[in-house]
């Protein structure tokens, strides 16, 4: 880990003309009671920032952060896929039959609905309807939700801190 040499720091911060033994000993006496506190605070801050940098918005890291915070023993919090509506790709005439492209989609007529041999009608969702679904669902065990250390506000803040920016619709659900 990172270590600070407090005696050197005091010596280098002191102006050159005051860098004699008497001033240094006086300042060491003043600073020595808080060296331990400052060193512990710096080490804790560095550990916190290293933890933050090493965890990203990927599902495995987001689950690890949530379990480390709210359920360190049981580790029962997990993230499930949401139910986003995917758009329907129609395609162009030149793309039909090419490799990797779907077969043509027959839309049918209103008069053909319900007759045998014709598929059910296909409805095209609007752009506003595509964002109705949930990007992901955070599943929290009921034992964790009932504990005193659990708060929905804290869980939401933690998810918002680590999630990807594009994943803005999510649901917190207990099971």
C-alpha positions in Angstrom: 0.0 0.0 0.0 0.8 3.6 0.0 2.8 5.1 2.9 3.5 8.7 3.9 6.6 9.6 5.7 5.2 12.3 8.0 8.6 13.5 9.3 9.9 14.2 5.8 6.6 15.9 4.9 6.9 18.3 7.9 10.6 19.0 7.0 9.8 19.8 3.4 6.7 22.0 4.2 8.7 24.1 6.6 10.4 27.1 5.1 14.2 26.7 4.6 15.2 29.3 7.2 13.2 27.6 9.9 14.6 24.1 9.2 16.7 23.8 12.3 16.6 21.1 15.0 14.6 23.2 17.5 11.8 24.0 15.1 11.6 20.5 13.7 11.4 18.9 17.2 8.7 21.4 18.2 6.7 20.6 15.1 7.1 16.9 15.6 5.7 17.2 19.1 2.7 19.2 17.7 2.0 16.8 14.8 2.8 13.4 16.5 -0.7 13.0 18.2 -2.5 13.2 14.9 0.0 11.2 12.7 -1.8 7.9 13.5 -5.2 9.4 12.7 -4.0 11.0 9.4 -2.3 7.8 8.3 -5.3 5.7 9.0 -7.6 8.2 7.2 -5.3 8.3 4.1 -5.0 4.4 4.1 -8.8 4.1 4.3 -9.4 6.6 1.5 -6.9 4.9 -0.7 -8.5 1.5 -0.1 -12.0 3.0 -0.8 -10.8 4.5 -4.1 -9.1 1.3 -5.2 -12.3 -0.6 -4.5 -14.3 2.0 -6.5 -11.9 1.9 -9.5 -11.8 -1.9 -9.5 -15.6 -2.3 -9.8 -17.4 -1.4 -13.0 -21.0 -1.5 -14.2 -20.7 -5.1 -15.4 -23.3 -7.4 -13.8 -20.7 -9.5 -11.9 -19.1 -6.4 -10.3 -22.4 -4.8 -9.5 -23.6 -7.9 -7.8 -20.3 -8.1 -5.9 -20.7 -4.5 -4.7 -24.3 -5.0 -3.6 -23.4 -8.2 -1.8 -20.4 -6.7 -0.1 -22.5 -3.9 1.2 -25.8 -5.4 2.1 -25.3 -9.2 2.3 -21.7 -10.1 3.0 -22.4 -13.5 4.5 -25.3 -15.0 2.4 -24.4 -13.2 -0.8 -27.9 -13.7 -2.1 -28.4 -10.5 -4.1 -28.3 -11.0 -7.8 -29.3 -9.2 -11.0 -31.8 -10.6 -13.5 -32.3 -9.5 -17.0 -35.1 -7.1 -17.6 -38.0 -7.3 -20.1 -37.0 -4.7 -22.6 -39.0 -4.7 -25.8 -36.7 -5.2 -28.8 -37.5 -3.4 -32.1 -38.6 -5.3 -35.1 -36.2 -5.1 -38.1 -38.0 -5.2 -41.4 -35.1 -5.1 -43.8 -34.7 -4.1 -47.4 -35.4 -6.1 -50.6 -31.7 -6.3 -51.4 -31.0 -7.9 -48.0 -33.5 -10.7 -48.2 -31.9 -14.1 -48.6 -28.4 -12.8 -47.7 -26.4 -14.5 -45.0 -27.3 -13.4 -41.5 -30.6 -11.7 -42.5 -34.0 -12.9 -41.6 -36.6 -14.2 -44.0 -39.1 -11.7 -45.2 -41.9 -10.8 -42.8 -45.4 -11.1 -44.2 -47.6 -8.4 -42.6 -50.9 -9.6 -43.9 -54.2 -7.7 -44.5 -56.9 -6.7 -42.1 -59.3 -9.0 -43.9 -57.0 -12.0 -43.5 -56.9 -11.8 -39.7 -58.3 -15.0 -38.1 -58.4 -17.0 -41.3 -56.4 -20.2 -41.4 -52.9 -20.3 -42.8 -52.1 -16.7 -42.0 -50.0 -15.6 -39.0 -51.2 -13.4 -36.3 -50.8 -9.7 -37.0 -47.5 -8.0 -36.2 -47.6 -4.8 -34.3 -44.7 -2.4 -34.5 -43.8 -0.7 -31.2 -43.2 3.0 -31.2 -39.9 4.5 -30.0 -41.5 5.6 -26.8 -42.8 2.1 -26.2 -39.3 0.6 -26.5 -38.1 2.1 -23.3 -41.1 1.0 -21.1 -39.4 -2.3 -20.0 -36.8 -2.7 -17.3 -33.1 -2.8 -18.3 -32.4 -5.1 -15.3 -34.0 -6.2 -12.0 -32.1 -6.3 -8.7 -33.3 -9.3 -6.8 -32.9 -8.8 -3.0 -33.7 -11.7 -0.6 -36.5 -11.0 1.9 -34.1 -11.8 4.8 -31.8 -9.0 3.6 -34.7 -6.6 3.1 -35.9 -7.2 6.7 -32.5 -6.5 8.2 -31.6 -3.2 9.9 -28.7 -2.5 7.6 -30.8 -2.5 4.4 -32.2 0.7 2.9 -33.8 1.0 -0.5 -32.5 4.5 -0.8 -28.9 3.3 -0.1 -29.3 0.4 -2.5 -30.6 2.7 -5.3 -27.7 5.2 -4.7 -25.2 2.3 -4.9 -26.7 0.9 -8.1 -26.8 4.4 -9.6 -23.2 4.9 -8.7 -22.0 1.8 -10.5 -24.5 1.1 -13.3 -24.0 1.9 -16.9 -25.4 5.3 -17.9 -27.6 3.7 -20.6 -29.2 1.3 -18.1 -31.5 3.8 -16.5 -34.7 1.8 -16.0 -34.3 -0.8 -13.3 -36.4 -2.4 -10.7 -35.6 -3.5 -7.1 -37.6 -6.6 -6.1 -37.6 -8.8 -3.0 -38.0 -12.6 -3.3 
